[in-house]
Amino acid sequence: MPLDPPKLAETASPPTRAVVVFLVLAASFGSFFALVTPPHDPADEVRHHARAWLVSNGRFGVVGRAPDHEAAIPREILRLHPPGHHHSEAQLRAGRFPRNPPPSAPHTFSELPARLDEPPAGVEFRYVRLLTPYNPVVYAPYAPAFWVAETFGLSATSGLWLARLLGLASWLVVVGIALGRAPGRRWLLAASALLPLSVFQAASISADPLTQAVAFLFFAEWLRLAAREAPPARASGYLPLAAAALALGLVKPGYAPLTLACLGLPGPLRPRHALGAGAFALAALPTLGWVAVAMAADEPPLVPGADSFAQLRFLLAHPLAFGAAIANTVAADAGRWGMDLVGSLGHLDVELPAGASALGLAALAASASLDAGRTRLAARLAGLGAAAASAFALLALAYVGWAAVGADFIPAFQPRYLLPLLPFALVLVPPLPGAAARVLSGATALTLALVLALAALAMVATYYA
């Protein structure tokens, strides 16, 4: 029999509170980041901006060196921001950035209204051979902004601002739906989405916001089934979960293993195995299909010496090499991943004070013990295992796609890739008693608001004179 809904409601706080906190904080700080962050200062935004513009014009394929895979981009888009970033001397001395990067002059707030009078995108074009390899679905939220900008002859910066705001709105809607659908762990979803890095990414042109939102939606649908005492009586009860799994296959690759959490759902062993295999296939097959399309474009390597096919041949000949590379990468970088997961914004050049990052991590950990509902230990262990499997897949993709052949380290792996995994990884945290949870939920909301405010100040201090 399914778990009685009134009994479930008694174990969770009212759904409106977490939803309201998320919407108010994410919309306000997200709008600030969208309008105040200088163009292309978010990580890789210039490449995402150019690819989103192509998608809005019906060019869905991946740009590369293969015949018929080149593309022309408005020069106004490519020149919105000078080369280089806003690294501090301390950051350069720490060895986190290349030596002698091209400097970027500080921005001024007087630039913002002046950018409205710049030429519209599309006056001059420039051919490119390397943008992003992701499914065009992740850029769909931005397309209407470029249609509006082209229709009214708006500047390239105006088109970027519109695209950021539309992308932010889409992220707010999908995450909000996930919060409404989840039978518990709403504070965990809200806190994961309200980390400064998450809100900053949602307010930029990127493939990450929709990827995170879809992962959260899958988490909510999985949790609805995990909270039951028995599986649905009809196959139609699995349709929302199947739709969310399919959506996972249409965003950034590496997140299909999250569907393995279905192995912990209630029911007999064989049907659970079938459900897990089916959900994984729904997510993995579209991903693999798009990877084949992307590889046919023959993109230039991001890292000197990288070659995906040669790397795969190397791994077949040296199967332990990848494990050694993971161990070296984790040993070198895992200590800072937690801090970077909270508030290392931009091209890793906007850093929150260590105390602010620690507060963000504390709020995230506290949120995992709130509004927990009733979920079997087996399901929660499966969620943690699915998060670990997806983290392994992300590292494997980074090693195959970005590392030089035979490298003993995985370069360019950023903590933002782990944001979609947070609810699955933290679902194992046990719930707090009701009275303590009510107090802690308010403290968590205030802490997240404070950390977001500190992140906004750090961004302005880094990018503006």
C-alpha positions as CSV (number, residue, x, y, z in Angstrom):
1,M,0.0,0.0,0.0
2,P,1.3,3.5,-0.7
3,L,2.3,5.6,2.2
4,D,-0.6,7.6,3.6
5,P,-0.2,11.2,2.3
6,P,-1.4,12.8,5.6
7,K,1.2,10.8,7.6
8,L,3.9,11.9,5.2
9,A,2.8,15.5,5.6
10,E,3.3,15.2,9.4
11,T,7.0,14.4,8.9
12,A,7.7,17.4,6.6
13,S,7.5,21.2,7.0
14,P,4.9,23.0,4.8
15,P,6.2,23.0,1.2
16,T,5.6,26.7,0.7
17,R,8.3,27.8,3.1
18,A,11.3,26.3,1.3
19,V,9.7,27.2,-2.1
20,V,9.3,30.9,-1.0
21,V,12.8,31.1,0.4
22,F,14.2,29.7,-2.8
23,L,12.2,31.9,-5.1
24,V,12.8,35.1,-3.2
25,L,16.6,34.6,-2.8
26,A,17.3,33.1,-6.2
27,A,15.2,35.6,-8.1
28,S,16.6,38.6,-6.3
29,F,20.3,37.6,-6.2
30,G,20.1,35.9,-9.6
31,S,18.7,39.1,-11.2
32,F,21.6,41.1,-9.6
33,F,24.2,38.7,-11.0
34,A,22.5,38.6,-14.4
35,L,22.5,42.4,-14.8
36,V,25.7,43.4,-12.9
37,T,28.2,40.7,-13.8
38,P,30.2,42.0,-16.8
39,P,29.7,40.2,-20.1
40,H,31.5,36.9,-20.4
41,D,33.1,37.0,-17.0
42,P,31.2,33.8,-15.9
43,A,33.1,30.6,-16.8
44,D,33.2,30.0,-20.5
45,E,30.3,32.3,-21.2
46,V,31.7,33.6,-24.4
47,R,31.5,30.1,-25.9
48,H,28.1,29.3,-24.5
49,H,26.8,32.7,-25.7
50,A,28.0,32.1,-29.2
51,R,26.6,28.6,-29.3
52,A,23.2,29.7,-27.9
53,W,23.1,32.4,-30.6
54,L,23.7,29.7,-33.3
55,V,21.0,27.5,-31.8
56,S,18.6,30.5,-31.9
57,N,19.3,30.7,-35.6
58,G,18.6,27.1,-36.3
59,R,22.2,25.8,-36.3
60,F,21.9,22.9,-33.8
61,G,25.1,20.9,-34.6
62,V,28.4,21.1,-32.9
63,V,31.1,23.4,-34.4
64,G,34.3,21.8,-35.4
65,R,37.0,21.2,-38.0
66,A,35.1,18.6,-40.0
67,P,33.7,19.7,-43.4
68,D,30.4,21.6,-43.0
69,H,30.9,22.0,-39.3
70,E,32.4,25.5,-39.2
71,A,30.1,28.4,-38.2
72,A,30.2,32.2,-38.3
73,I,29.5,34.2,-35.1
74,P,28.7,37.9,-34.9
75,R,32.0,39.6,-34.1
76,E,30.1,41.8,-31.6
77,I,29.5,38.7,-29.4
78,L,33.1,37.6,-29.5
79,R,34.4,41.0,-28.6
80,L,32.1,41.8,-25.7
81,H,34.9,41.3,-23.2
82,P,38.7,41.7,-23.6
83,P,40.9,38.6,-23.2
84,G,42.1,37.7,-19.8
85,H,40.5,37.6,-16.4
86,H,40.6,39.4,-13.0
87,H,43.0,37.2,-11.2
88,S,44.6,38.7,-8.1
89,E,48.4,38.5,-7.4
90,A,47.7,36.1,-4.5
91,Q,45.7,33.8,-6.8
92,L,48.5,33.8,-9.4
93,R,51.1,33.0,-6.7
94,A,48.9,30.1,-5.5
95,G,49.4,28.5,-8.9
96,R,45.7,28.1,-9.7
97,F,46.0,30.0,-13.0
98,P,48.3,30.0,-16.0
99,R,51.4,32.1,-15.8
100,N,51.2,35.6,-17.1
101,P,47.5,35.6,-18.2
102,P,46.4,38.6,-20.2
103,P,45.2,41.3,-17.8
104,S,41.7,42.6,-17.7
105,A,41.1,46.2,-16.7
106,P,38.5,46.8,-14.0
107,H,35.0,47.6,-15.1
108,T,33.0,50.7,-14.1
109,F,29.2,50.9,-13.5
110,S,29.0,53.7,-16.2
111,E,29.7,51.0,-18.8
112,L,26.3,49.4,-18.1
113,P,24.0,52.0,-19.7
114,A,26.6,52.7,-22.4
115,R,26.4,49.1,-23.6
116,L,22.8,49.7,-24.6
117,D,24.0,51.9,-27.5
118,E,26.5,49.4,-28.9
119,P,26.0,48.0,-32.4
120,P,23.5,45.0,-32.6
121,A,24.9,41.5,-33.1
122,G,25.1,40.4,-36.7
123,V,26.8,43.4,-38.3
124,E,30.1,41.6,-38.9
125,F,30.8,37.8,-38.6
126,R,33.8,35.7,-37.8
127,Y,34.3,32.0,-38.4
128,V,35.0,29.8,-35.4
129,R,35.9,26.1,-35.0
130,L,35.5,25.5,-31.2
131,L,32.5,26.4,-29.1
132,T,30.8,23.8,-26.9
133,P,29.8,20.1,-27.6
134,Y,26.5,20.0,-25.7
135,N,23.1,19.1,-26.8
136,P,21.3,22.2,-28.2
137,V,18.4,21.5,-25.8
138,V,20.4,23.2,-23.0
139,Y,20.4,26.4,-24.9
140,A,16.7,26.5,-25.7
141,P,15.8,28.9,-22.8
142,Y,18.1,31.5,-24.4
143,A,16.8,31.4,-27.9
144,P,13.8,33.8,-27.5
145,A,16.2,36.5,-26.1
146,F,18.2,36.6,-29.4
147,W,15.0,36.6,-31.5
148,V,13.9,39.7,-29.6
149,A,17.3,41.4,-29.8
150,E,17.4,40.8,-33.6
151,T,13.8,41.9,-34.1
152,F,14.4,45.2,-32.3
153,G,18.0,45.8,-33.3
154,L,19.3,45.7,-29.8
155,S,23.0,45.6,-28.9
156,A,24.9,42.4,-28.3
157,T,25.0,43.2,-24.6
158,S,21.3,43.7,-24.4
159,G,20.8,40.3,-26.1
160,L,23.1,38.8,-23.5
161,W,21.2,40.4,-20.6
162,L,17.9,39.2,-22.0
163,A,19.3,35.7,-22.4
164,R,20.6,35.6,-18.9
165,L,17.3,36.7,-17.5
166,L,15.3,34.2,-19.6
167,G,17.7,31.4,-18.6
168,L,17.4,32.4,-14.9
169,A,13.6,32.4,-15.2
170,S,13.6,28.9,-16.8
171,W,15.9,27.6,-14.0
172,L,13.6,29.1,-11.4
173,V,10.5,27.5,-12.9
174,V,12.0,24.0,-13.2
175,V,13.7,24.0,-9.8
176,G,10.4,25.4,-8.3
177,I,8.5,22.5,-9.9
178,A,11.0,20.1,-8.4
179,L,10.5,21.7,-5.0
180,G,6.7,21.4,-5.4
181,R,6.9,17.8,-6.5
182,A,9.3,16.6,-3.9
183,P,7.5,14.9,-0.9
184,G,10.4,15.9,1.4
185,R,14.0,17.1,1.3
186,R,12.7,20.4,0.0
187,W,15.2,22.4,2.1
188,L,18.0,20.2,0.7
189,L,17.0,21.0,-2.8
190,A,16.5,24.7,-2.0
191,A,19.9,25.0,-0.3
192,S,21.7,23.2,-3.1
193,A,20.2,25.6,-5.6
194,L,20.9,28.6,-3.4
195,L,24.6,28.2,-3.1
196,P,26.2,31.3,-4.6
197,L,27.9,29.2,-7.3
198,S,24.6,27.8,-8.3
199,V,22.7,31.1,-8.5
200,F,25.7,32.7,-10.3
201,Q,25.7,30.0,-12.9
202,A,21.9,30.2,-13.3
203,A,22.3,33.9,-14.0
204,S,24.7,33.3,-16.9
205,I,24.5,31.8,-20.4
206,S,25.6,28.2,-19.8
207,A,24.7,24.6,-20.2
208,D,24.8,24.1,-16.4
209,P,21.5,25.7,-15.2
210,L,19.2,23.5,-17.1
211,T,21.3,20.5,-16.4
212,Q,21.1,21.1,-12.6
213,A,17.4,21.9,-12.8
214,V,16.6,18.6,-14.6
215,A,18.7,16.6,-12.1
216,F,16.8,18.2,-9.3
217,L,13.5,17.3,-11.0
218,F,14.6,13.7,-11.4
219,F,15.5,13.7,-7.7
220,A,12.0,14.9,-6.8
221,E,10.3,12.2,-8.9
222,W,12.7,9.5,-7.6
223,L,11.9,10.7,-4.0
224,R,8.2,10.5,-4.6
225,L,8.6,6.8,-5.4
226,A,11.1,6.2,-2.7
227,A,8.7,7.5,0.0
228,R,6.1,4.9,-0.9
229,E,5.7,1.6,1.0
230,A,5.1,-0.3,-2.3
231,P,5.7,0.4,-6.0
232,P,2.8,1.9,-8.0
233,A,0.1,-0.5,-9.0
234,R,0.1,0.7,-12.6
235,A,3.0,1.4,-15.0
236,S,1.6,4.9,-15.5
237,G,2.9,5.7,-12.0
238,Y,6.4,5.6,-13.4
239,L,5.8,8.0,-16.3
240,P,7.0,11.2,-14.5
241,L,10.2,9.4,-13.4
242,A,10.7,8.2,-17.0
243,A,10.2,11.6,-18.4
244,A,12.7,13.1,-16.0
245,A,15.2,10.3,-16.8
246,L,14.8,11.1,-20.5
247,A,15.4,14.8,-19.8
248,L,18.7,13.8,-18.1
249,G,19.8,12.3,-21.3
250,L,19.2,15.6,-23.2
251,V,21.4,17.8,-21.0
252,K,25.2,17.7,-20.3
253,P,26.7,14.2,-20.3
254,G,27.8,12.4,-17.2
255,Y,24.6,12.5,-15.2
256,A,22.9,9.4,-16.5
257,P,24.3,7.3,-13.6
258,L,22.0,9.3,-11.3
259,T,19.2,7.0,-12.6
260,L,20.8,4.1,-10.8
261,A,19.2,5.5,-7.6
262,C,16.1,3.6,-8.9
263,L,17.7,0.4,-7.7
264,G,16.8,1.3,-4.2
265,L,13.1,1.9,-4.8
266,P,10.6,-0.3,-2.9
267,G,9.5,-3.5,-4.5
268,P,10.8,-7.0,-5.5
269,L,14.4,-7.3,-6.6
270,R,13.9,-8.2,-10.2
271,P,11.4,-5.4,-11.0
272,R,13.8,-2.9,-9.3
273,H,16.6,-4.1,-11.5
274,A,14.4,-3.7,-14.6
275,L,13.4,-0.2,-13.5
276,G,17.0,0.8,-12.9
277,A,18.1,-0.5,-16.2
278,G,15.2,1.1,-18.0
279,A,15.8,4.5,-16.4
280,F,19.5,4.3,-17.1
281,A,18.8,3.5,-20.8
282,L,16.4,6.4,-21.1
283,A,19.1,8.7,-19.9
284,A,22.2,7.1,-21.4
285,L,21.0,6.4,-25.0
286,P,20.2,10.0,-25.9
287,T,23.5,11.0,-24.3
288,L,25.5,8.5,-26.3
289,G,23.7,9.4,-29.4
290,W,24.6,13.1,-29.0
291,V,28.2,12.2,-28.1
292,A,28.5,10.4,-31.5
293,V,27.1,13.5,-33.3
294,A,29.5,15.8,-31.4
295,M,32.5,13.7,-32.1
296,A,31.8,13.7,-35.8
297,A,32.4,17.5,-35.8
298,D,36.1,17.0,-34.9
299,E,36.4,19.7,-32.4
300,P,39.9,21.0,-31.7
301,P,41.2,19.8,-28.3
302,L,40.9,22.1,-25.3
303,V,44.1,20.9,-23.8
304,P,47.4,20.4,-25.8
305,G,47.9,16.7,-26.3
306,A,44.3,15.7,-25.7
307,D,42.9,13.1,-28.1
308,S,39.8,11.2,-27.0
309,F,40.3,8.1,-29.2
310,A,44.0,7.9,-28.3
311,Q,43.1,8.2,-24.7
312,L,40.6,5.4,-24.9
313,R,43.2,3.2,-26.5
314,F,45.7,4.1,-23.8
315,L,43.1,3.2,-21.1
316,L,42.5,-0.2,-22.7
317,A,46.2,-0.9,-22.6
318,H,46.7,0.6,-19.1
319,P,43.4,0.0,-17.2
320,L,44.9,1.2,-13.9
321,A,46.1,4.5,-15.2
322,F,42.7,6.2,-14.8
323,G,42.4,5.1,-11.2
324,A,45.8,6.6,-10.5
325,A,44.8,9.9,-12.3
326,I,41.7,10.1,-10.1
327,A,43.7,9.5,-7.0
328,N,46.2,12.2,-7.9
329,T,43.4,14.7,-8.8
330,V,41.5,14.1,-5.6
331,A,44.6,14.3,-3.5
332,A,45.6,17.6,-5.0
333,D,42.2,19.3,-5.4
334,A,39.6,17.7,-3.1
335,G,40.6,20.0,-0.2
336,R,39.5,23.1,-2.1
337,W,36.5,21.6,-3.9
338,G,34.2,22.1,-0.9
339,M,35.0,25.8,-0.7
340,D,34.9,26.3,-4.5
341,L,31.5,24.5,-4.6
342,V,30.1,27.4,-2.5
343,G,31.5,30.5,-3.9
344,S,34.3,30.3,-6.5
345,L,32.6,32.4,-9.1
346,G,33.5,33.6,-12.6
347,H,36.6,32.0,-14.0
348,L,37.6,31.0,-10.5
349,D,38.7,34.6,-9.9
350,V,35.9,35.6,-7.5
351,E,36.6,34.0,-4.2
352,L,34.5,34.2,-1.0
353,P,36.4,34.5,2.3
354,A,36.9,31.1,3.8
355,G,34.5,31.8,6.6
356,A,31.7,32.6,4.2
357,S,32.3,29.4,2.2
358,A,32.3,27.5,5.5
359,L,28.9,29.1,6.4
360,G,27.5,28.0,3.0
361,L,28.7,24.4,3.5
362,A,27.2,24.5,7.1
363,A,23.8,25.7,5.7
364,L,23.9,22.9,3.1
365,A,24.7,20.3,5.6
366,A,21.9,21.6,7.9
367,S,19.4,21.6,5.1
368,A,19.9,17.9,4.6
369,S,18.5,17.1,8.0
370,L,15.3,19.2,7.5
371,D,12.0,18.1,6.0
372,A,13.3,14.6,5.5
373,G,10.1,12.7,5.1
374,R,10.1,8.9,5.3
375,T,12.6,7.2,3.0
376,R,14.1,3.8,3.5
377,L,17.8,3.4,4.2
378,A,18.2,1.2,1.1
379,A,16.8,4.0,-1.2
380,R,19.1,6.6,0.5
381,L,22.1,4.4,0.1
382,A,21.2,3.9,-3.6
383,G,21.0,7.7,-4.0
384,L,24.5,8.1,-2.5
385,G,25.8,5.4,-4.8
386,A,24.2,7.0,-7.8
387,A,25.9,10.3,-6.9
388,A,29.3,8.5,-6.6
389,A,28.8,6.7,-10.0
390,S,27.9,10.0,-11.7
391,A,31.0,11.7,-10.1
392,F,33.1,8.9,-11.5
393,A,31.5,9.3,-14.9
394,L,32.2,13.1,-14.9
395,L,35.8,12.5,-14.0
396,A,36.1,9.9,-16.8
397,L,34.7,12.3,-19.4
398,A,37.1,15.0,-18.2
399,Y,40.0,12.5,-18.5
400,V,39.0,11.3,-21.9
401,G,38.1,14.7,-23.4
402,W,40.5,17.1,-21.7
403,A,43.6,15.4,-20.4
404,A,46.7,14.7,-22.5
405,V,47.0,11.1,-23.5
406,G,48.4,9.1,-20.6
407,A,48.3,12.1,-18.2
408,D,48.5,11.3,-14.5
409,F,46.2,14.2,-13.5
410,I,42.7,15.4,-14.7
411,P,42.8,19.1,-15.6
412,A,40.0,21.6,-15.7
413,F,37.6,19.5,-13.5
414,Q,35.5,22.2,-11.7
415,P,33.3,21.7,-8.6
416,R,30.4,23.3,-10.4
417,Y,30.0,19.9,-12.2
418,L,29.1,18.4,-8.9
419,L,26.1,20.7,-8.1
420,P,23.5,18.4,-9.6
421,L,24.7,15.5,-7.4
422,L,24.3,17.3,-4.1
423,P,20.7,16.1,-3.2
424,F,21.6,12.5,-4.0
425,A,24.8,12.6,-2.1
426,L,23.2,14.2,1.0
427,V,20.0,12.3,1.2
428,L,21.6,9.8,3.6
429,V,21.7,12.5,6.4
430,P,19.1,11.5,9.1
431,P,16.3,14.0,10.0
432,L,16.3,16.2,13.1
433,P,13.3,16.3,15.5
434,G,10.5,18.6,14.6
435,A,11.2,21.4,17.1
436,A,14.9,21.6,16.3
437,A,14.2,21.5,12.6
438,R,11.8,24.5,12.7
439,V,14.6,26.6,14.4
440,L,17.3,25.3,12.1
441,S,15.3,26.0,8.9
442,G,15.1,29.7,9.7
443,A,18.8,29.8,10.5
444,T,19.5,28.0,7.3
445,A,17.5,30.6,5.2
446,L,19.2,33.5,6.9
447,T,22.7,32.0,6.5
448,L,22.1,31.4,2.7
449,A,20.9,35.0,2.3
450,L,24.0,36.2,4.1
451,V,26.4,34.1,2.0
452,L,24.7,35.2,-1.2
453,A,25.1,38.8,-0.2
454,L,28.8,38.3,0.5
455,A,29.2,36.6,-2.9
456,A,27.5,39.6,-4.6
457,L,29.9,42.0,-2.8
458,A,32.9,39.8,-3.7
459,M,31.9,39.8,-7.4
460,V,31.5,43.6,-7.4
461,A,34.9,44.1,-5.6
462,T,36.6,41.8,-8.0
463,Y,35.2,43.1,-11.3
464,Y,34.6,46.8,-10.7
465,A,36.9,49.7,-9.9
